[in-house]
Amino acid sequence: MARILTGIQSSGRPHLGNILGAIIPAIELSKNPKNESFFFIADLHSLTTLKSGTERAEFVRAIAATWLAFGFDHNKNVFWRQSRIQEHAELAWYLNCFTPFPMLANATSFKEKSEKLADVNAGLFTYPVLQAADILLYDANIIPVGKDQKQHLEMTKDIASRFNQLAGKEILVLPEPKIDERIMTIPGIDGQKMSKSYHNYIDIFLLESDLKKVTKKILSDSKGLEEPKDPDNDITFKMYSLLATDDEIAAMRSKYVAGGYGYGHAKQALYEYILEKFAEPRRIFNYYMENTAELESILTSGESKARAIAQHTISKVRDVLGFSS
Ligand code: TYM
């Protein structure tokens, strides 16, 4: 039996990158009866960039509704908000003291964020340690994530090994990332990595008219309608390829190469594809966003199972550190 664990930050509504990079692969793994899945909302992490409590609460609901919209079985698996289990923060503190400063200073995501953000706070710096705590608290084996999280997973293993070395035995279980080679990094509408902080994302749950506006904004070159186009260097084609079947991709490729097919046509095709492919998740998402009491009760029901496991791990850690006697 493998324990699967992953988290999504509540710093915005989930976008296509989160859905294809983490949510769908994680739900696929959770359907294997041999696996046990732990999916949580990283609301403590979101505090590094988002200070508004009202917005955070709204984004927590949107993330929970997205997991349910894509078929996560909350009865079979465990689903909770990170902030409700205090052991995440407690273990993060202990692990901070096992994390070399240069490891954090050299983290790619910290360097990227600190160049872009005005508020470069200490939470942003120690973000990977809290992430390590999230994973290690639950003895998780497999972590389905996008490629951008690879370094954080390496740091998690490194921190856990340092702790285990002190303990003289394997108290913390070393996890493995699971990164879908086909998906890797989903591009945003400007061709950079799709990200909440770059404002280049596609929110598949938008109203139809707003979704259409966003797809129209996808960057393309200036080739005219009649000219043949290079599908391999076009963002709309890349996005379409991530969603469509092999035959549909081949048909779209022929249209690009033949000419007489404009980027506007391709963007319209992508927009229609998103609406059709995600019709059912859009319906379920809207249902939960309107029935928030039901959503809240689902989220709360997973807490006691998560807490029991977290408390078991933290008591072993406290023993090693001399905090229990
Ligand atoms: P977040 O919310 O930034 O991203 C959530 C998940 O979505 C993936 N992702 C992408 N995948 C492909 N292409 C993209 N453009 C793209 N953008 C985002 C991310 O790789 C991630 O898997 N630090 C985590 C949250 C977290 C976590 C954890 C994850 C906190 N604790 C413990 C796993 C285990 C994050 O970046 O969230």
Residues whose N, C-alpha, C, O or C-beta is under 5 A from the ligand:
A	BS01	TYM	L5 T6 G7 I8 Q9 G17 N18 G21 A22 A42 Q131 D134 P144 V145 G146 K147 D148 Q149 M184 T185 I186 K193 M194
